[in-house]
Amino acid sequence: MSRFCGTLEQQYGLPTVSLANENVVSFGINTHFKYSTGVPLRWVGMPYPFTGLNKEMLKTYLEGKDNVSGKPVMQAIIEALTRPLTAEEKKTGTPAQAAPEPRFLPPDTEDNLQRLFKDKHWTDYNPIILPTEERVAAMLKGTSHKPDEVVKTGAGTFGTTRPFTVEKVAIIAVMAGAKPEYLPVILALASQVPYSDSTTSNANMVLVNGPIRNEIGMNSGIGALGPNAEANSVIGRAMNLIHFVIQGYQEGVTGYSSLSNPLRYNNVTIAENEEALPEGWKPFHVLMGHKPEESVLTVLMGWNFVNCSGSVVEHYPPQFLMRDFMRVLAAIGSATIIMDPSVAYLLRNSQGFQTKAALAEWLSDNAEVPAGTYWANSIASGMMGPLAKQGLEPYASWRKVSNDTLINHLPNPQNIRTIVVGGSTASVWFLTDFMAGRGVSIDDWR
């Protein structure tokens, strides 16, 4: 919001008012102004939440008071568009950047330093390994990149400016308890900030493919989704520390997730069991355009994570269960299935799915949900509803049918992905609505 309004004012000379929910207003006035735009935009604030409310309730918002000025909303909008610029708003030039924290902290006891890190929101509130100069230097031996090399600049929440270096990532790797050989993975992970945030309960997944899985001992077999391997656990924790320290995430300050999501504790950090893939089923990263010998990290994002509630059986096709479970994914047209190798072999050998793509095609053609259920989801109505009003298909047609009409809500099979992981001790699978970002090379950070 503030980025777009800033562009309209600076590049086109158009006065703007940022009309947003009260949580976004505080972010725009403070954090986004300080770290990104430097433009003193004018804001009008509305109560939160706005999703799922009827027109009568939304009308009361418009007829109510602006929670920035306390004036009636429409009056506040008009005044913000017409009031002469203040002396502060007339300032020109590049605004001063927020002062960085000092590179070194003064000596103190371990207890006091642990408390300082927590008070500064530099931790996940579990004890950390204190990043001494010696430990960070040892960690930096895990990469050929120079400590002062900038990894990324637009790294803050919603892309705000928070540049960070290789050394900063090494510090976080130490704090998380990583070995130096994990550092290329954590650097690749850090290059993907800002991670997705939402007022709803979204979560992330970290997927590793390629030779580095075995080089650093990532678990892709028995118990792969649990806290049963050092590398998986530490890399997942490092993502949270990157989220807090580099991205600058703080609940109620730069993030406003109502319930958040327990998956964020370790960010579903997994390695695909490439050795257990059935013939013809290619690894995830290969299907995304990478070479088999490349080590690749992919960050996925979504909301739903559904347990299949038991092992599949030979006499009932597992794809039928997956199709039926997909009714809960009535939002963004994306699905990622995490399945044990035994499920993959059953799908290939008993059901004839020779590739992951063949399974995706079948699910795209057969997964259905009532149109009313689809549009009842606030994400679908908020993101796809405007597209329907513009006449974009298939959303325009879905808006015209009755609520009980079944629609194929996953129309693009390329948005249905499969990850094979697990130890073949039970034929189980998980269904998610996770969307995949572009995979990033881990080898580039060695």
C-alpha positions in Angstrom: 0.0 0.0 0.0 2.6 2.6 1.0 4.9 1.5 -1.8 2.2 2.0 -4.4 1.1 5.3 -2.9 4.7 6.5 -2.8 5.1 5.7 -6.5 2.0 7.6 -7.4 3.1 10.7 -5.4 6.7 10.7 -6.3 6.7 9.6 -10.0 3.3 11.0 -11.1 2.6 13.9 -8.8 -0.7 12.5 -7.7 -1.9 13.1 -4.2 -2.9 9.8 -2.5 -4.4 8.5 0.7 -3.5 5.1 2.0 -6.8 3.6 3.2 -6.0 0.4 5.1 -6.8 -1.6 8.1 -5.5 -0.3 11.4 -2.7 -2.9 11.6 -1.3 -2.0 8.2 -1.5 1.7 9.1 0.9 1.4 12.0 3.3 -0.6 9.8 3.1 2.0 7.0 3.6 5.0 9.3 6.5 3.5 11.1 8.4 0.5 9.7 7.8 1.0 6.0 8.5 4.7 6.2 11.7 4.1 8.1 13.1 1.2 6.1 11.7 1.7 2.6 9.8 4.7 1.2 11.0 7.6 3.3 7.8 9.3 2.1 5.5 10.7 4.8 2.3 9.4 3.3 -1.1 10.2 4.7 -3.1 7.3 6.1 -6.7 6.6 7.0 -7.4 3.6 9.1 -10.2 1.1 9.2 -11.1 -1.5 11.8 -9.9 -5.0 11.4 -11.0 -7.6 10.3 -12.8 -6.9 7.0 -13.0 -10.4 5.5 -16.2 -12.3 5.9 -18.3 -9.3 6.9 -21.6 -8.4 5.4 -22.2 -5.2 3.5 -24.0 -3.6 6.4 -21.0 -4.1 8.7 -18.6 -2.7 6.1 -20.9 0.3 5.6 -20.5 1.0 9.3 -16.8 1.1 8.8 -17.1 3.7 6.0 -19.6 5.7 8.1 -17.4 5.4 11.2 -14.3 7.2 12.3 -10.8 7.1 11.0 -8.6 5.5 13.7 -5.7 7.8 12.8 -7.3 11.2 13.2 -10.5 10.3 14.9 -12.5 12.1 12.3 -15.3 10.6 10.1 -13.7 8.4 7.5 -14.9 10.4 4.4 -13.9 13.7 6.0 -10.5 12.3 6.8 -10.0 11.1 3.2 -11.0 14.5 1.8 -8.8 16.4 4.2 -5.8 14.1 3.5 -6.2 14.8 -0.2 -6.5 18.6 0.1 -4.7 19.7 3.2 -1.5 21.7 2.4 1.8 20.0 2.9 3.4 20.4 6.3 7.1 21.4 6.8 7.9 17.8 7.5 6.2 16.6 4.3 8.1 19.2 2.2 11.5 17.8 3.1 13.5 16.4 0.2 16.5 14.2 -0.3 17.3 10.7 0.9 16.0 10.0 4.4 18.5 8.8 7.0 18.5 5.1 7.3 17.6 3.5 10.6 20.7 3.1 12.7 22.2 -0.5 12.5 23.0 -2.4 15.6 26.7 -2.4 16.6 28.7 -5.2 15.2 30.0 -6.2 18.6 28.2 -6.3 21.9 30.0 -5.4 25.2 31.1 -8.4 27.3 28.5 -9.7 29.7 27.4 -13.0 31.3 25.8 -15.6 29.2 22.5 -15.3 31.1 22.5 -11.5 30.4 23.3 -12.0 26.8 20.7 -14.6 26.3 18.2 -12.2 27.8 19.4 -9.3 25.7 18.9 -11.4 22.5 15.3 -12.2 23.6 14.6 -8.6 24.5 15.9 -7.4 21.1 13.7 -10.1 19.4 16.8 -11.7 17.9 15.7 -15.2 18.9 12.9 -17.7 18.6 12.9 -17.5 22.5 14.7 -20.7 22.9 18.4 -20.6 24.1 20.8 -19.8 21.3 24.5 -20.5 20.7 26.1 -17.2 21.4 27.7 -15.9 18.2 31.3 -15.1 19.3 33.8 -13.8 16.8 35.6 -17.2 16.9 32.5 -19.2 16.2 31.4 -16.9 13.4 34.9 -17.1 11.8 34.7 -20.9 11.9 31.2 -20.9 10.4 32.4 -18.7 7.5 34.8 -21.5 6.4 31.6 -23.2 5.1 31.5 -20.8 2.1 33.9 -19.2 -0.3 32.0 -16.0 -0.3 33.4 -13.0 1.5 31.9 -12.0 4.9 31.0 -8.5 3.7 29.3 -9.6 0.5 25.7 -8.3 0.5 23.3 -11.2 0.1 20.2 -9.1 -0.4 18.9 -5.5 0.2 15.1 -5.7 0.0 15.0 -8.2 2.8 12.5 -6.7 5.3 8.8 -7.4 5.8 6.9 -6.7 2.5 10.2 -6.0 0.8 11.4 -3.1 3.0 15.1 -2.2 2.8 17.1 -4.3 5.3 20.5 -5.2 3.6 22.4 -8.0 5.1 25.8 -9.7 4.4 27.2 -13.2 4.4 28.6 -12.6 7.9 25.1 -11.8 9.2 23.9 -15.2 7.9 26.9 -16.9 9.4 26.0 -15.3 12.8 22.5 -16.7 12.5 23.8 -20.1 11.5 25.9 -20.1 14.7 22.9 -19.1 16.8 20.8 -21.9 15.3 23.5 -24.5 16.1 24.6 -25.2 12.5 27.8 -26.9 11.3 29.9 -25.0 8.7 28.8 -27.5 6.0 25.2 -26.3 6.5 26.1 -22.7 5.7 25.5 -22.9 1.9 22.0 -24.2 2.5 21.3 -21.4 5.0 22.7 -18.8 2.7 20.5 -20.0 -0.1 17.6 -19.9 2.3 18.5 -16.4 3.4 18.5 -15.2 -0.2 14.8 -16.0 -0.3 13.7 -13.4 2.2 11.3 -11.8 2.7 9.3 -14.9 3.6 5.6 -14.7 3.2 3.5 -13.3 6.0 -0.2 -13.0 6.3 -2.9 -12.0 8.9 -4.2 -15.5 8.3 -2.4 -18.7 9.4 0.1 -19.2 6.5 3.3 -21.2 6.9 6.4 -22.1 4.9 8.1 -25.3 3.8 11.8 -25.7 3.0 12.6 -28.4 0.5 16.1 -29.5 -0.3 17.0 -31.6 -3.4 20.3 -32.9 -4.9 23.6 -34.3 -3.5 23.9 -31.9 -0.5 21.0 -33.8 1.2 23.3 -36.7 1.8 26.5 -34.7 2.3 25.1 -32.9 5.4 22.9 -35.8 6.6 19.5 -34.5 6.0 16.8 -37.0 6.9 14.5 -38.0 4.0 13.5 -41.4 5.3 11.9 -42.6 8.5 10.5 -39.7 10.6 11.5 -37.1 8.0 8.8 -34.6 9.0 9.6 -34.9 12.7 12.5 -33.4 14.8 14.7 -36.4 14.1 17.7 -35.1 12.3 20.2 -32.4 13.2 20.4 -30.8 9.8 16.7 -30.6 9.2 16.1 -29.2 12.6 18.8 -26.6 12.6 18.1 -25.4 9.0 14.4 -25.0 9.9 15.3 -23.1 13.0 17.7 -20.9 11.0 14.7 -19.9 8.8 12.9 -18.6 11.9 15.9 -16.6 13.1 16.4 -15.1 9.6 12.7 -14.2 9.8 13.1 -12.4 13.1 16.6 -10.9 12.8 17.0 -10.1 9.1 13.4 -9.7 8.0 12.5 -7.9 11.2 9.3 -9.8 11.9 7.6 -8.9 15.2 4.0 -9.8 16.0 1.9 -6.7 16.2 4.6 -4.5 14.8 5.6 -5.8 11.3 3.3 -8.9 11.3 -0.3 -9.5 12.3 -1.1 -13.2 12.0 -4.2 -13.8 14.1 -3.4 -17.4 15.1 -0.1 -18.0 13.2 0.7 -21.6 12.5 2.5 -24.3 14.5 4.3 -25.4 11.2 6.4 -22.3 11.6 8.3 -23.9 14.5 10.5 -25.9 12.0 9.0 -24.7 8.7 8.5 -28.3 7.4 12.2 -28.5 6.5 12.6 -31.7 4.5 14.7 -33.4 1.8 13.1 -35.4 -0.9 13.9 -39.1 -0.8 15.2 -39.1 -4.4 16.6 -42.6 -4.0 13.2 -44.0 -3.3 11.4 -42.5 -6.3 9.6 -44.9 -8.6 10.9 -45.3 -12.1 9.7 -42.3 -14.2 9.0 -40.1 -11.2 11.6 -37.3 -11.3 12.8 -35.3 -8.3 11.1 -32.0 -7.5 13.9 -29.8 -8.6 14.4 -31.6 -11.9 10.7 -31.0 -12.7 11.3 -27.3 -11.9 14.0 -27.1 -14.5 17.2 -28.0 -12.6 19.8 -30.7 -13.3 19.7 -33.9 -11.2 23.3 -33.2 -10.0 22.5 -29.7 -8.7 21.7 -29.0 -5.1 18.6 -26.8 -4.9 16.5 -25.2 -2.1 12.9 -24.4 -2.7 10.7 -22.4 -0.3 7.0 -23.2 -0.5 4.1 -21.2 1.1 0.5 -22.1 2.0 -2.1 -22.4 4.7 -3.5 -26.0 4.8 -1.7 -29.1 6.0 -4.0 -32.1 6.1 -3.2 -35.6 7.4 -4.6 -38.5 5.3 -5.8 -40.0 8.6 -4.4 -43.5 7.9 -2.5 -45.7 5.5 -3.9 -46.2 2.0 -5.0 -49.7 1.0 -4.5 -51.8 -2.1 -8.2 -52.3 -2.8 -9.1 -48.6 -2.9 -7.2 -46.2 -5.3 -5.4 -43.6 -3.2 -5.9 -40.9 -5.8 -9.6 -41.1 -5.0 -8.8 -40.1 -1.4 -6.5 -37.3 -2.5 -9.2 -36.0 -4.9 -11.8 -36.0 -2.1 -9.4 -34.4 0.5 -8.7 -31.6 -2.0 -12.0 -30.1 -1.3 -10.4 -28.3 1.6 -8.0 -26.5 -0.8 -10.7 -24.2 -2.1 -8.6 -21.1 -2.3 -5.6 -20.5 -4.5 -5.6 -23.3 -7.1 -2.4 -24.9 -5.8 -1.6 -28.2 -4.1 1.5 -30.0 -2.9 1.2 -33.6 -1.9 3.9 -35.0 0.5 3.8 -38.8 0.2 5.7 -41.8 1.5 7.5 -43.8 -1.2 5.1 -46.7 -0.7 2.2 -44.5 -1.8 4.2 -43.4 -4.8 4.9 -47.0 -5.8 1.2 -47.9 -5.3 0.1 -45.1 -7.5 2.6 -46.0 -10.2 2.4 -49.8 -10.2 -1.2 -50.4 -9.3 -2.9 -47.3 -10.7 -0.7 -46.6 -13.7 0.6 -43.1 -13.0 3.9 -43.3 -14.7 4.9 -39.8 -13.7 4.2 -37.1 -11.2 2.7 -35.1 -14.0 0.2 -37.9 -14.9 -1.1 -37.8 -11.3 -1.4 -34.0 -11.4 -3.4 -34.2 -14.6 -5.8 -36.7 -13.1 -6.3 -34.7 -9.9 -6.8 -31.5 -11.9 -9.5 -33.1 -14.0 -11.3 -34.8 -11.1 -10.9 -32.7 -7.9 -14.1 -30.7 -7.4 -15.7 -28.4 -4.8 -19.1 -26.6 -4.7 -18.8 -23.1 -6.0 -20.4 -21.7 -2.8 -17.7 -23.4 -0.8 -15.0 -22.0 -3.0 -16.2 -18.4 -2.8 -16.9 -18.7 0.9 -13.1 -18.8 1.4 -11.9 -15.3 2.1 -8.6 -15.9 0.2 -10.5 -17.0 -2.9 -13.1 -14.2 -2.7 -10.4 -11.6 -1.9 -7.8 -12.6 -4.5 -9.9 -14.3 -7.3 -13.2 -12.3 -6.8 -11.8 -9.1 -8.5 -10.5 -11.3 -11.4 -14.0 -12.7 -11.8 -15.5 -9.2 -12.0 -13.0 -8.4 -14.7 -14.2 -11.3 -16.7 -11.1 -13.5 -16.3 -11.8 -17.2 -16.7 -12.4 -19.6 -15.1 -13.3 -17.3 -12.2 -16.0 -15.3 -14.1 -17.9 -18.5 -14.9 -17.5 -19.8 -11.4 -19.2 -16.6 -10.2 -22.2 -17.2 -12.4 -23.1 -20.8 -11.3 -25.2 -21.8 -8.4 -23.5 -22.4 -5.0 -24.0 -26.2 -5.3 -22.5 -26.5 -8.7 -19.2 -28.5 -8.6 -16.2 -26.7 -10.1 -12.7 -28.0 -10.9 -11.0 -25.6 -8.5 -7.4 -26.8 -9.5 -7.6 -26.1 -13.2 -3.8 -26.0 -13.8 -2.1 -29.4 -13.3 1.3 -27.6 -13.2 0.2 -26.2 -9.8 -0.2 -29.7 -8.4 3.1 -31.0 -7.2 4.3 -34.2 -5.5 7.2 -34.6 -3.0 8.2 -38.1 -2.1 9.7 -38.4 1.4 9.6 -41.0 4.2 10.7 -44.5 5.2 8.1 -46.8 3.8 6.9 -48.0 7.2 3.4 -46.9 6.4 1.6 -45.8 3.3 0.7 -42.3 4.4 0.5 -38.9 2.8 -0.2 -35.2 3.6 -2.1 -32.8 1.5 -1.2 -29.1 1.4 -2.1 -26.1 -0.6 1.5 -24.9 -0.6 2.7 -22.9 -3.6 6.3 -23.3 -4.8 8.7 -20.5 -5.3 11.6 -20.7 -7.8 14.3 -23.1 -6.6 17.6 -21.4 -5.7 21.0 -23.0 -6.2 22.8 -24.1 -3.0 26.0 -24.8 -5.0 26.3 -21.1 -5.8 26.8 -20.5 -2.1 29.5 -23.1 -1.5 
